[in-house]
């Protein structure tokens, strides 16, 4: 009997210990999961802001280390765990209400879930592949870049929802092939040096070089430059040219290098720099060709003017014959402020390639812009800090971009009336509650943050005062933030362009976007964000518009000066019938833009 009693006592102790550990794991596991899921702390003071930033970076680094197989243990101090737990409860409450969650929350939540729960290897592998795909923009971005040189290339996916617009495999293969060409013929290679020597010696005769180049030169503001750079790159893709860009002092350190192991910056010792006025032009070449049809007149170096100020009603750039001539030119120096991509789609010889590259025609800038334009580390610092401070905790982000083309003749009050008419009538922003003065506090209360981009402070101040003075009829809280207000557009100013690029990128992170008609600043934001904006009518003077705005038909930029004549010299009318994927621009009836064929 004594032996039996001792055996029962031993079994009781053993089973008690096992029950304790099972209970401990059940209670502790959710806390650990909630702890690591947190990223964005709600900041209520300078001390908390500093703590939140450190915690966010620590959790982000830990998650990245886990995904890359460098870490198997996560240790978070007890005090910090309490903060993380509170924020995770807020995050879970938002999910339960079906509200939006910021991209950083989503990215870290998925990674943490895969790490800390007993999911299958297949489920984790799928989640890991999804995150890897998001980081590389579904294959647009090549692997092999170093993160330290361009943080935005690796971290921007944490700040955005994954794009529903997927690039075609053919476009991805074209980009990889182009990167090989750029490494082979780019700046500092033997091929580049040999070609430049040959071109200098050839003078006005065709040199017949192996490597061919397209040099982009800047004109007008940053928005014009970016849409024309994207168009130039697409032209380089379909003509097997190497794109080099001439960045002057006002564009230093705005963008990361887009191509692996090579640069796209035109070197300072480029032999034709500042000699563009003495180089044969495309227009003169057409005149000579029309006169004698001789191939001998095609030079090795040519200047191609595609600016809006160049008013040639019979431009034939979109014709096969013109492209056959231009293909013989080894070095094309392009000056453009236009998104001339629709002209490339009009060119019969380019159509098969372009149709395979872009299955949806209104995604051209969306894909090429995200491939080319990654904010530099300096620009990304401005973007990410502003986002975390003002936008990260919003349930919805609304971007408003206001461009006043003739400020001396346009009263601010008229512009403000136009803005309110657009946003209130289309329920982008809520009406004010005139009957009550106090907003009731609710667990389901949502926060909409308006990001306002304008040279003028008055619009942000007016909108902020309006929503602070009275509650909204919907009970929503409206926050208003404006990154800058420099009063005047400044040309040849690097700091001004840095702020412009910051605001363009922040606008592209919006859920809803309102832009000003004809503004290339807005075109870039909508293209990068994959958004069809509401277009505010452009007003000059004391005029008004009703309706105040109209929804755009495509997220593509507008080509303001399309060709008006076909290759036989006859006027082209009803472009929508000739080209099913083109329509007149909503904001400029003389312009055209790409749309989906199904539209």
GICOR-V147400 format. One record per backbone hydrogen bond with DSSP energy under -1.0 kcal/mol. NH is the residue of the N-H (numbers start at 1). CO is the residue of the C=O. E is the energy in kcal/mol with one decimal. If there is no record, write none. Layout:
# GICOR-V147400
NH;CO;E + NH;CO;E
This chain:
# GICOR-V147400
5;1;-2.2 + 6;2;-1.9 + 7;3;-2.0 + 8;4;-2.2 + 9;5;-2.1 + 10;6;-2.2 + 11;7;-2.2 + 12;8;-2.3 + 13;9;-2.0 + 14;10;-2.2 + 15;11;-2.8 + 16;12;-2.2 + 17;13;-2.2 + 18;14;-1.9 + 19;15;-2.4 + 20;16;-2.3 + 21;17;-2.1 + 22;18;-2.3 + 23;19;-2.6 + 24;20;-2.7 + 25;21;-2.4 + 26;22;-2.2 + 27;23;-2.1 + 28;24;-2.4 + 29;25;-2.5 + 32;28;-2.3 + 33;29;-2.6 + 34;30;-2.9 + 35;31;-2.2 + 36;32;-2.0 + 37;33;-1.9 + 49;45;-2.5 + 50;46;-1.9 + 51;47;-2.0 + 52;48;-3.3 + 53;49;-2.1 + 54;50;-2.0 + 55;51;-2.7 + 56;52;-2.8 + 57;53;-2.3 + 58;54;-2.3 + 59;55;-2.8 + 60;56;-2.4 + 61;57;-2.7 + 62;58;-2.4 + 63;59;-2.5 + 64;60;-2.5 + 65;61;-2.5 + 66;62;-2.2 + 67;63;-2.5 + 68;64;-1.7 + 69;66;-1.8 + 70;65;-3.2 + 81;77;-2.1 + 82;78;-1.5 + 83;79;-1.2 + 84;80;-2.5 + 85;81;-2.7 + 86;82;-2.1 + 87;83;-2.0 + 88;84;-2.2 + 89;85;-1.9 + 90;86;-1.6 + 91;87;-2.3 + 92;88;-2.8 + 93;89;-2.3 + 94;90;-1.9 + 95;91;-2.0 + 96;92;-2.3 + 97;93;-1.6 + 98;95;-1.3 + 99;94;-2.6 + 106;102;-1.9 + 107;103;-2.7 + 108;104;-2.2 + 109;105;-2.6 + 110;106;-2.3 + 111;107;-1.8 + 112;108;-2.8 + 113;109;-2.4 + 114;110;-2.1 + 115;111;-1.4 + 116;112;-2.5 + 117;113;-1.4 + 119;117;-2.0 + 124;120;-2.3 + 125;121;-2.4 + 126;122;-2.4 + 127;123;-2.3 + 128;124;-2.9 + 129;125;-2.4 + 130;126;-2.1 + 131;127;-2.4 + 132;128;-2.4 + 133;129;-2.5 + 134;130;-2.5 + 135;131;-2.4 + 136;132;-1.5 + 137;134;-1.5 + 138;133;-3.2 + 140;137;-1.5 + 141;136;-2.0 + 150;147;-1.2 + 154;151;-1.2 + 155;151;-2.2 + 156;152;-2.0 + 158;155;-1.6 + 159;156;-1.6 + 172;168;-2.0 + 173;169;-2.2 + 174;170;-2.2 + 175;171;-2.2 + 176;172;-2.2 + 177;173;-2.3 + 178;174;-2.5 + 179;175;-2.3 + 180;176;-1.6 + 181;177;-2.1 + 182;178;-2.8 + 183;179;-2.0 + 184;180;-1.8 + 185;181;-2.7 + 186;182;-1.8 + 189;186;-1.7 + 193;189;-2.0 + 194;190;-2.7 + 195;191;-2.2 + 196;192;-2.5 + 197;193;-2.0 + 198;194;-2.2 + 199;195;-2.5 + 200;196;-2.1 + 201;197;-1.8 + 202;198;-1.6 + 205;202;-2.0 + 213;330;-2.8 + 214;242;-2.7 + 215;332;-3.1 + 216;244;-2.9 + 217;334;-2.2 + 225;221;-2.1 + 226;222;-2.5 + 227;223;-2.1 + 228;224;-1.9 + 229;225;-2.2 + 230;226;-2.0 + 231;227;-1.8 + 232;228;-2.5 + 233;229;-2.4 + 234;230;-2.0 + 235;231;-2.1 + 236;232;-2.4 + 237;233;-2.3 + 238;234;-2.1 + 239;235;-1.0 + 241;236;-2.2 + 242;212;-2.4 + 244;214;-2.4 + 245;264;-3.2 + 246;216;-2.5 + 247;245;-1.1 + 251;248;-2.1 + 256;374;-2.7 + 262;259;-1.1 + 266;245;-2.8 + 270;267;-1.6 + 273;270;-1.7 + 275;272;-1.8 + 278;275;-1.6 + 279;276;-1.5 + 282;303;-2.2 + 285;281;-2.0 + 286;282;-2.1 + 287;283;-1.8 + 288;284;-2.4 + 289;285;-2.7 + 290;286;-2.3 + 291;287;-1.2 + 292;288;-2.1 + 293;289;-1.8 + 298;295;-1.4 + 302;331;-2.4 + 303;280;-2.9 + 304;333;-3.1 + 306;335;-3.2 + 311;309;-1.1 + 312;310;-1.1 + 315;312;-1.3 + 319;316;-1.8 + 323;319;-2.1 + 324;320;-2.4 + 325;321;-1.8 + 326;322;-2.7 + 327;323;-2.0 + 328;325;-1.3 + 329;326;-1.5 + 331;300;-2.6 + 332;213;-2.4 + 333;302;-3.0 + 334;215;-3.0 + 335;304;-2.4 + 340;338;-1.2 + 345;341;-1.6 + 346;342;-1.2 + 350;347;-1.3 + 351;347;-1.1 + 354;350;-2.4 + 355;351;-2.7 + 356;352;-1.4 + 357;353;-2.1 + 358;354;-2.5 + 363;360;-1.4 + 367;363;-2.4 + 368;364;-2.6 + 369;365;-3.1 + 370;366;-1.3 + 371;367;-1.6 + 372;368;-2.5 + 373;369;-2.6 + 374;372;-1.0 + 376;254;-2.1 + 380;376;-3.3 + 381;377;-2.0 + 382;378;-1.5 + 383;379;-2.4 + 384;380;-3.1 + 385;381;-1.9 + 386;382;-1.9 + 387;383;-2.5 + 388;384;-2.5 + 389;385;-2.0 + 390;386;-2.6 + 391;387;-2.2 + 392;387;-2.3 + 394;391;-1.6 + 395;447;-2.5 + 396;447;-1.4 + 398;449;-2.6 + 399;512;-3.0 + 400;451;-2.9 + 401;514;-2.7 + 402;453;-2.4 + 409;406;-1.7 + 415;411;-1.5 + 416;412;-2.5 + 417;413;-2.3 + 418;414;-2.0 + 419;415;-2.5 + 420;416;-2.5 + 421;417;-2.3 + 422;418;-2.1 + 423;419;-2.5 + 424;420;-2.6 + 425;421;-1.5 + 426;422;-1.4 + 427;424;-1.3 + 428;423;-2.4 + 429;423;-1.9 + 433;471;-3.3 + 445;442;-1.4 + 448;477;-3.0 + 449;396;-2.5 + 450;479;-3.6 + 451;398;-2.7 + 452;481;-2.7 + 453;400;-3.1 + 461;457;-2.3 + 462;458;-2.4 + 463;459;-2.1 + 464;460;-2.4 + 465;461;-2.6 + 466;462;-2.1 + 467;463;-1.8 + 468;464;-1.3 + 469;465;-1.9 + 470;466;-1.1 + 473;431;-2.1 + 477;446;-2.7 + 479;448;-2.9 + 481;450;-2.8 + 487;455;-3.4 + 488;486;-2.0 + 497;493;-2.0 + 498;494;-2.2 + 499;495;-2.1 + 500;496;-2.3 + 501;497;-2.7 + 502;498;-2.1 + 503;499;-2.4 + 504;500;-2.5 + 505;501;-2.2 + 506;502;-2.3 + 507;503;-2.6 + 508;504;-1.7 + 509;506;-1.2 + 510;507;-1.8 + 511;397;-2.7 + 512;397;-1.6 + 514;399;-2.8 + 515;534;-2.5 + 517;536;-2.4 + 519;516;-1.8 + 523;519;-1.6 + 524;520;-2.1 + 525;521;-1.5 + 526;522;-2.6 + 527;523;-2.1 + 528;524;-2.6 + 529;525;-2.1 + 531;526;-2.5 + 534;513;-2.5 + 535;550;-3.1 + 536;515;-3.4 + 537;548;-2.3 + 550;535;-1.5 + 552;533;-2.8 + 559;592;-2.9 + 566;570;-3.0 + 569;566;-1.9 + 572;564;-3.2 + 577;574;-1.7 + 578;574;-1.4 + 579;575;-3.6 + 582;579;-1.9 + 583;593;-2.0 + 585;591;-1.8 + 591;588;-1.9 + 592;559;-1.8 + 593;583;-2.3 + 595;581;-2.4 + 599;596;-1.7
